[in-house]
Amino acid sequence: MPQPFATKPLGFPFVELQSVDSTNNYARQQIHAGLTQHGTAYFTHEQLAGKGQRGRVWTAEKDANILISLVINPHPIRLTNQFQLNACIAVGVQRFFAKYAGSDTKIKWPNDLYWQDRKAGGILIENIVRGKSSQDDSNRDENTPVSEWVSIAGIGININQAQFPADLKNPVSLRQITGKTFDPVTLAKELCKELEAAFGQLQHNGFDALFNEYNQVLYKAREKVKFKKDGRVFEAIVLGISMAGKLLIQHSMMEEIDFGAVEWVV
């Protein structure tokens, strides 16, 4: 791993685990041990040390949610264009959730699934490049061949959970939205099909349509939003996302925002 070309669909094989520290950690261990392949999905019923962006912890009730990581050979995407894969995964997650929760389902830049103004899920994509691991583009090398990097797409989606830790500001689950109870395993396999469809679209048709769709379902697009930067709160209109994955906002001027440079005040 990685193989020169992605031949098996995302979600195959589907490995069901009872309990792990983190599905991303487990997937990484399998990659380094040479025991996995493109398409493999690792689903767990319980995650003891779930990982969020920038070192945050992802907490989830046992047997109540989708907690899954997929191993992806990103061919033919180069590491310098890794936002294309990030956007592809985000669009697949949005499509899946919107089938049940409707058009209020949005992608909150850069990595969250939102329903109205509440967080329904999150995505953590980690890359392994020539033995290195990276959550961002700090280790990227434009000369890295496509066959020499692999991605782990970790996804957590609130499905049946009704009680959340008090320190979470605005969580919501599919059960709270619809009033229905779901089987997380069944939904996780359905999610994999949506991700495979989006990934196939990226592979065979390019990025343009996915990029446009991402911007169409972008949280707070064309709305005025409060952001915090270096302790200062300011308002700006969300214009969209650039092809490089930067947030485009308009205040006194148009500005491109890198990941981690600002905090949403929601």
C-alpha positions in Angstrom: 0.0 0.0 0.0 -0.4 2.3 -1.8 -1.2 0.5 -5.0 -0.6 2.2 -8.4 -4.2 2.5 -9.2 -7.4 2.4 -7.1 -9.4 -0.5 -8.4 -11.8 -1.5 -5.5 -14.7 0.6 -4.4 -14.6 2.6 -1.2 -16.2 0.6 1.5 -14.9 -2.7 0.4 -13.9 -4.6 2.4 -16.0 -3.2 5.3 -14.3 -4.1 8.6 -16.5 -3.8 11.7 -14.7 -3.3 15.0 -16.2 -3.4 18.4 -13.9 -0.8 20.1 -10.7 1.1 19.1 -8.9 4.2 20.3 -9.3 5.9 16.9 -10.3 4.5 13.5 -7.8 6.8 11.9 -5.0 5.4 14.1 -6.2 1.8 13.4 -6.2 2.4 9.7 -2.7 3.9 9.8 -1.4 0.9 11.7 -2.8 -1.4 9.1 -1.2 0.6 6.3 2.2 0.6 7.9 1.9 -3.2 8.5 0.9 -3.8 4.9 -2.4 -5.3 5.9 -4.8 -3.1 4.1 -5.7 -1.8 0.6 -7.5 1.0 -1.2 -11.2 1.1 -0.4 -11.0 -0.6 3.0 -13.4 0.9 5.6 -12.9 0.5 9.3 -16.1 1.1 11.2 -16.2 0.9 15.0 -19.1 0.8 17.5 -17.0 2.5 20.2 -14.1 5.0 19.9 -12.1 5.6 23.0 -9.9 8.5 21.8 -11.5 9.9 18.7 -9.6 12.6 16.9 -10.8 15.9 15.6 -8.9 18.7 13.7 -6.0 20.5 15.3 -5.6 18.0 18.2 -9.2 18.2 19.4 -11.0 15.2 20.7 -14.1 13.6 19.0 -16.5 12.2 21.6 -19.3 9.8 20.6 -21.7 7.6 22.4 -21.2 3.8 21.9 -23.3 2.1 19.3 -25.1 5.3 18.4 -23.1 6.9 15.6 -21.1 6.5 12.4 -17.4 6.3 13.3 -15.5 5.2 10.3 -12.1 5.6 8.4 -11.5 4.8 4.8 -8.2 4.0 3.2 -7.9 5.9 -0.1 -5.3 5.7 -2.9 -5.9 9.2 -4.3 -4.9 8.4 -7.9 -4.7 10.4 -10.1 -4.6 13.4 -7.7 -1.3 14.9 -6.8 -0.5 15.8 -3.3 -0.4 19.5 -4.2 -4.0 19.2 -5.2 -5.1 17.3 -2.0 -8.0 19.8 -1.5 -9.7 18.1 -4.4 -9.9 14.9 -2.4 -10.9 16.8 0.8 -13.8 18.4 -1.1 -14.8 15.2 -2.7 -15.1 13.5 0.7 -17.0 16.5 2.1 -19.5 16.5 -0.8 -20.1 12.7 -0.5 -20.8 13.2 3.3 -23.1 16.1 2.6 -25.0 14.1 -0.1 -25.5 11.2 2.2 -26.8 13.3 5.2 -29.0 15.5 3.0 -31.0 12.4 1.8 -32.3 12.2 5.4 -32.0 15.7 6.7 -32.8 17.7 3.7 -31.4 20.9 2.1 -30.4 22.5 5.4 -27.4 20.1 5.3 -24.2 22.1 4.6 -20.5 21.8 4.6 -18.9 24.2 7.1 -15.4 25.1 5.9 -13.1 23.4 6.2 -14.2 20.0 7.6 -17.6 20.0 9.4 -21.1 18.7 8.5 -23.7 21.2 9.6 -27.5 21.1 9.7 -28.9 24.6 10.1 -26.5 26.1 12.7 -25.7 22.9 14.4 -22.8 20.4 14.0 -23.9 17.0 12.8 -20.5 15.6 11.9 -16.8 16.1 11.2 -14.1 14.9 8.8 -10.4 14.4 9.5 -8.2 13.5 6.5 -4.7 12.5 7.3 -2.1 11.8 4.6 0.8 9.4 4.7 3.6 10.5 2.4 6.8 8.4 2.1 6.5 7.3 5.7 5.4 10.8 7.0 2.0 11.7 8.3 0.3 15.1 7.7 -3.1 16.6 8.4 -2.4 19.6 6.2 -0.1 20.5 3.3 3.0 21.4 5.3 4.9 18.3 4.1 3.7 18.3 0.6 6.1 17.9 -2.4 4.8 18.7 -5.8 7.2 16.1 -7.2 5.7 13.3 -5.1 4.3 10.7 -7.5 0.6 9.9 -7.1 1.5 6.3 -6.1 3.6 7.4 -3.1 0.9 8.9 -0.9 -2.2 7.5 0.7 -5.1 9.2 2.6 -7.1 8.1 5.6 -10.5 9.8 5.6 -11.9 9.7 9.1 -15.6 10.6 9.4 -17.8 10.9 12.5 -21.5 11.6 12.1 -24.1 11.9 14.9 -26.9 9.4 14.1 -28.9 8.3 17.2 -27.2 10.2 20.0 -29.5 12.4 22.0 -27.3 13.6 24.9 -24.0 15.4 24.3 -21.2 16.7 26.5 -22.0 20.1 28.0 -18.9 21.7 26.4 -20.1 21.0 22.9 -21.7 24.2 21.7 -24.2 23.2 19.0 -24.4 19.4 18.3 -27.3 17.7 16.6 -28.0 14.1 15.5 -30.0 12.6 12.7 -32.4 11.2 15.2 -33.0 14.7 16.7 -33.7 16.1 13.2 -36.0 13.3 11.9 -37.4 11.8 15.1 -36.3 8.3 13.8 -33.8 5.8 15.0 -31.4 4.3 12.5 -28.9 1.4 12.3 -25.4 3.0 12.2 -23.8 0.1 10.3 -26.4 0.1 7.6 -26.0 3.9 7.2 -22.2 3.6 7.2 -22.3 1.3 4.3 -24.7 3.6 2.5 -22.3 6.5 3.2 -19.5 4.5 1.6 -21.5 4.2 -1.6 -22.0 8.0 -1.7 -18.2 8.5 -1.2 -17.4 6.0 -3.9 -19.8 7.8 -6.3 -18.1 11.2 -5.5 -14.6 9.7 -5.8 -15.4 8.1 -9.1 -16.8 11.4 -10.3 -13.5 13.1 -9.3 -11.4 10.4 -11.0 -13.2 10.2 -14.3 -14.8 13.7 -14.7 -12.4 16.0 -12.9 -12.9 18.5 -10.1 -15.0 21.3 -11.6 -18.5 19.9 -10.9 -17.5 18.8 -7.4 -16.0 22.2 -6.7 -19.1 23.9 -7.8 -21.3 21.6 -5.7 -19.1 22.2 -2.7 -19.6 26.0 -3.1 -23.4 25.5 -3.6 -23.7 23.7 -0.2 -21.2 25.8 1.6 -22.4 26.9 5.1 -23.3 30.6 5.3 -22.4 31.2 1.7 -23.3 34.8 0.7 -24.1 35.6 4.3 -22.4 37.9 6.8 -20.6 36.0 9.5 -18.5 36.8 12.6 -15.0 35.5 12.6 -12.2 35.7 15.2 -8.6 36.2 14.3 -5.8 36.9 16.8 -8.3 37.7 19.5 -10.2 40.2 17.3 -13.8 39.6 16.2 -14.8 41.0 12.8 -17.7 40.5 10.3 -17.3 39.4 6.7 -19.4 38.0 3.9 -18.6 34.4 2.9 -18.0 34.5 -0.8 -17.0 30.9 -1.3 -14.0 28.6 -1.5 -11.1 28.9 -3.9 -9.8 26.0 -6.0 -6.9 25.7 -3.6 -9.3 25.2 -0.6 -9.0 28.7 0.9 -12.0 30.5 2.3 -12.9 33.6 0.4 -14.4 36.4 2.5 -15.3 40.1 1.9 -15.0 42.8 4.5 -13.0 46.0 3.9 -11.4 44.0 1.1 -11.6 40.5 -0.3 -9.3 38.1 1.6 -8.3 34.4 1.2 -8.2 32.6 4.5 -5.9 29.6 5.1 -7.1 26.7 7.2 -6.6 27.5 10.9 -6.2 31.2 10.4 -9.6 32.2 11.7 -12.3 30.8 14.0 -16.0 30.9 13.2 -18.1 32.7 15.8 -21.4 30.7 15.5 
